[in-house]
Amino acid sequence: MTTAAILTEKNQSALELIEQIRRENDVRRMLQRPFFSHIKQNRMSQEQLREFFLQYFTIVQTSWRMLAVGIASAPQADLDVVMHLVRFLETEAGGSPNHAGYYFRWAEAFGVSTDELLAVQPNRKSRAFEETLMGYFQTSDSLMKQAAQFGTEDCAEVLIEGLNNGFQWFPMNARAYGYLAIHRLLENDEEGHSRWAIDGLAKSPQLHARREEIESIYRNVYRAFTGVFDGIHDAWNLPGASA
């Protein structure tokens, strides 16, 4: 067998392992949780929208902060991983408007100002999300970062679909729809962020040896994401909350 054939076989095996992790942990289950079921079937009230925008901002901020921390904490020898994370960071924080800029426009269209977003205090479940993701990216362990990015992008692809379903209740101009539109384009496993994360992880020589750890990280990232939306839904149902 030629060297090229051996490498191809190994790469296919790695991709099969990753796809098995994805199948067995099916992050699309997220769309069955109360938050996403509710917004698909019901138009959110102004109070519900406000709670959503304020707490979801934790995900927006963490999305680029964790990448910046991951790049800064990477060992000098792991240049391939640094370049991998830089590729994601460029699409999250590069350009004008960038990831946060699109979000500010979206929130503003629903009456939530940038000042309010910057001043918000995340609830317990939103803080847990930030702590989980930042914890993985602060480490010097490059595979841990790649596994966390893998989970993040798969979850992001699903949640953007769910949010887009929920916001079909509301008329939005192009400026307001920008955040959802750009993420529907970028968050996919054909040529977008999920694909980048899968292909990057498949190249790791530690993939097979640390499969259980990668799967554990994938599950923890999923739980962190669903926690944010569960926390929002919980707040909607507190005594005195407006439906």
C-alpha positions as CSV (number, residue, x, y, z in Angstrom):
1,M,0.0,0.0,0.0
2,T,1.4,3.4,-0.9
3,T,2.0,6.1,1.7
4,A,-0.9,8.1,0.1
5,A,-3.2,5.2,0.4
6,I,-2.3,4.6,4.1
7,L,-2.9,8.3,4.9
8,T,-6.3,8.2,3.1
9,E,-7.3,5.1,5.0
10,K,-6.3,6.6,8.3
11,N,-8.2,9.8,7.5
12,Q,-11.3,8.0,6.5
13,S,-11.1,6.0,9.7
14,A,-10.8,9.2,11.7
15,L,-13.8,10.7,10.0
16,E,-15.8,7.6,10.6
17,L,-14.9,7.8,14.3
18,I,-16.0,11.4,14.5
19,E,-19.3,10.7,12.7
20,Q,-19.9,7.9,15.2
21,I,-19.5,10.4,18.0
22,R,-21.9,12.7,16.3
23,R,-24.5,10.0,15.7
24,E,-24.4,8.6,19.2
25,N,-24.7,12.1,20.8
26,D,-27.1,13.7,18.3
27,V,-27.0,17.4,19.2
28,R,-30.2,17.9,17.2
29,R,-32.0,16.8,20.3
30,M,-31.5,20.4,21.4
31,L,-34.4,21.4,19.2
32,Q,-36.8,19.3,21.3
33,R,-36.0,21.2,24.5
34,P,-38.6,23.5,26.0
35,F,-37.1,26.8,24.7
36,F,-36.9,25.8,21.1
37,S,-40.3,24.0,21.1
38,H,-41.9,27.1,22.6
39,I,-40.4,29.6,20.1
40,K,-41.3,27.5,17.1
41,Q,-44.9,27.3,18.2
42,N,-45.4,30.7,19.8
43,R,-44.4,34.3,19.2
44,M,-42.2,35.5,22.0
45,S,-43.5,38.4,24.0
46,Q,-41.3,41.5,24.4
47,E,-40.3,40.4,27.9
48,Q,-39.3,37.0,26.6
49,L,-37.3,38.5,23.8
50,R,-35.5,40.8,26.2
51,E,-34.5,37.8,28.5
52,F,-33.4,35.9,25.4
53,F,-31.2,38.6,24.0
54,L,-29.6,39.4,27.4
55,Q,-28.6,35.8,28.3
56,Y,-27.8,34.7,24.8
57,F,-25.2,37.4,24.7
58,T,-23.0,35.2,26.9
59,I,-22.7,32.8,23.9
60,V,-21.9,35.6,21.5
61,Q,-19.1,37.0,23.7
62,T,-17.7,33.6,24.6
63,S,-17.6,32.5,20.9
64,W,-14.7,34.9,20.1
65,R,-13.1,35.2,23.6
66,M,-12.5,31.5,23.9
67,L,-10.7,31.4,20.6
68,A,-8.5,34.4,21.5
69,V,-7.6,32.7,24.8
70,G,-7.0,29.4,23.0
71,I,-4.6,31.0,20.6
72,A,-2.7,32.8,23.4
73,S,-2.4,29.6,25.5
74,A,-1.3,27.3,22.7
75,P,2.2,25.8,22.9
76,Q,4.6,27.3,20.4
77,A,5.0,23.9,18.7
78,D,1.3,23.7,17.9
79,L,1.2,26.1,15.0
80,D,-1.3,24.0,13.0
81,V,-3.8,24.3,15.9
82,V,-3.1,28.0,16.2
83,M,-3.8,28.5,12.5
84,H,-6.9,26.4,12.9
85,L,-8.3,28.6,15.7
86,V,-7.2,31.8,13.9
87,R,-9.4,30.7,11.0
88,F,-12.4,30.6,13.2
89,L,-11.5,33.8,15.0
90,E,-11.3,35.7,11.8
91,T,-14.9,34.9,10.9
92,E,-16.1,35.6,14.5
93,A,-14.3,38.9,15.2
94,G,-12.9,40.1,11.8
95,G,-14.6,42.6,9.5
96,S,-17.1,45.3,10.2
97,P,-19.6,44.5,11.4
98,N,-18.3,41.4,13.0
99,H,-20.0,38.7,15.1
100,A,-20.9,41.0,17.9
101,G,-21.8,43.9,15.6
102,Y,-24.4,41.8,13.8
103,Y,-25.8,40.7,17.2
104,F,-26.1,44.3,18.4
105,R,-28.1,45.2,15.3
106,W,-30.4,42.2,15.8
107,A,-31.0,43.0,19.5
108,E,-31.5,46.7,18.7
109,A,-34.3,45.9,16.3
110,F,-36.2,44.2,19.2
111,G,-35.6,47.1,21.7
112,V,-32.5,45.8,23.5
113,S,-29.6,48.3,23.4
114,T,-25.9,47.6,23.2
115,D,-25.4,49.3,26.6
116,E,-27.9,46.9,28.1
117,L,-26.1,43.9,26.6
118,L,-22.7,45.1,27.9
119,A,-24.1,45.6,31.4
120,V,-26.0,42.3,31.7
121,Q,-25.2,39.9,34.5
122,P,-25.4,36.3,33.2
123,N,-27.5,34.0,35.2
124,R,-26.2,30.8,36.7
125,K,-26.6,28.6,33.6
126,S,-25.1,31.3,31.3
127,R,-22.1,31.6,33.6
128,A,-21.7,27.8,33.5
129,F,-21.6,27.9,29.7
130,E,-18.8,30.5,29.8
131,E,-16.8,28.7,32.5
132,T,-17.1,25.4,30.6
133,L,-16.0,26.7,27.2
134,M,-13.3,29.0,28.6
135,G,-12.0,26.2,30.7
136,Y,-11.3,24.1,27.6
137,F,-9.6,26.9,25.7
138,Q,-7.4,28.1,28.5
139,T,-5.6,24.8,28.7
140,S,-2.4,24.2,26.7
141,D,-3.8,20.9,25.5
142,S,-4.5,21.4,21.9
143,L,-6.7,18.3,21.4
144,M,-9.0,19.5,24.2
145,K,-9.5,22.8,22.3
146,Q,-10.2,21.0,19.0
147,A,-12.7,18.7,20.7
148,A,-14.4,21.7,22.3
149,Q,-14.5,23.5,19.0
150,F,-16.0,20.4,17.4
151,G,-18.8,20.3,19.9
152,T,-19.3,24.1,19.7
153,E,-19.8,24.2,16.0
154,D,-22.1,21.2,15.9
155,C,-24.3,22.9,18.6
156,A,-24.1,26.2,16.8
157,E,-25.4,24.8,13.6
158,V,-28.4,23.3,15.4
159,L,-29.2,26.3,17.6
160,I,-29.1,28.7,14.7
161,E,-31.7,26.6,12.9
162,G,-33.8,26.6,16.0
163,L,-33.5,30.4,16.4
164,N,-34.3,31.0,12.8
165,N,-37.5,28.9,13.2
166,G,-38.5,30.9,16.2
167,F,-37.9,34.3,14.6
168,Q,-40.0,33.5,11.6
169,W,-42.8,35.0,13.6
170,F,-41.3,38.4,13.3
171,P,-40.8,40.7,10.3
172,M,-37.1,41.7,10.0
173,N,-35.3,43.8,7.5
174,A,-31.9,42.7,6.2
175,R,-30.0,44.7,8.9
176,A,-31.9,43.0,11.7
177,Y,-31.7,39.5,10.1
178,G,-27.9,39.8,9.5
179,Y,-26.9,37.8,12.5
180,L,-29.1,34.8,11.7
181,A,-28.4,35.0,8.0
182,I,-24.6,35.0,8.3
183,H,-24.7,32.2,10.9
184,R,-27.0,30.0,8.7
185,L,-24.4,30.4,6.0
186,L,-21.3,29.8,8.2
187,E,-22.6,27.1,10.6
188,N,-22.9,24.0,8.5
189,D,-21.0,20.7,8.1
190,E,-20.8,20.9,4.3
191,E,-18.3,23.8,4.0
192,G,-18.8,25.9,7.1
193,H,-17.5,25.9,10.7
194,S,-18.7,22.3,11.5
195,R,-16.8,21.0,8.5
196,W,-13.6,22.9,9.5
197,A,-13.8,21.6,13.1
198,I,-14.4,18.0,11.9
199,D,-11.6,18.0,9.4
200,G,-9.2,19.7,11.8
201,L,-9.9,17.1,14.6
202,A,-9.6,14.2,12.1
203,K,-5.9,15.2,11.5
204,S,-5.0,14.7,15.2
205,P,-2.7,11.8,15.8
206,Q,-4.3,11.5,19.3
207,L,-7.8,11.1,18.0
208,H,-8.2,7.3,18.5
209,A,-6.3,7.1,21.8
210,R,-8.4,9.8,23.4
211,R,-11.7,9.0,21.8
212,E,-13.5,8.7,25.2
213,E,-12.2,12.1,26.3
214,I,-13.2,13.8,23.1
215,E,-16.7,12.3,23.4
216,S,-16.9,13.5,27.0
217,I,-16.0,17.1,26.0
218,Y,-18.5,16.9,23.2
219,R,-21.3,16.0,25.6
220,N,-20.2,18.7,28.1
221,V,-20.3,21.4,25.4
222,Y,-23.8,20.2,24.4
223,R,-24.9,20.4,28.0
224,A,-23.4,23.9,28.3
225,F,-25.3,25.2,25.3
226,T,-28.6,23.6,26.3
227,G,-28.1,25.1,29.8
228,V,-28.2,28.6,28.4
229,F,-31.6,28.0,26.7
230,D,-32.9,26.1,29.6
231,G,-32.0,29.0,31.8
232,I,-33.9,31.5,29.6
233,H,-36.9,29.3,29.5
234,D,-36.8,28.9,33.3
235,A,-36.7,32.7,33.7
236,W,-39.8,33.0,31.5
237,N,-41.7,30.8,34.0
238,L,-40.7,32.4,37.2
239,P,-43.5,33.9,39.4
240,G,-44.3,37.3,38.0
241,A,-42.7,36.7,34.6
242,S,-44.8,37.9,31.7
243,A,-45.9,35.3,29.2
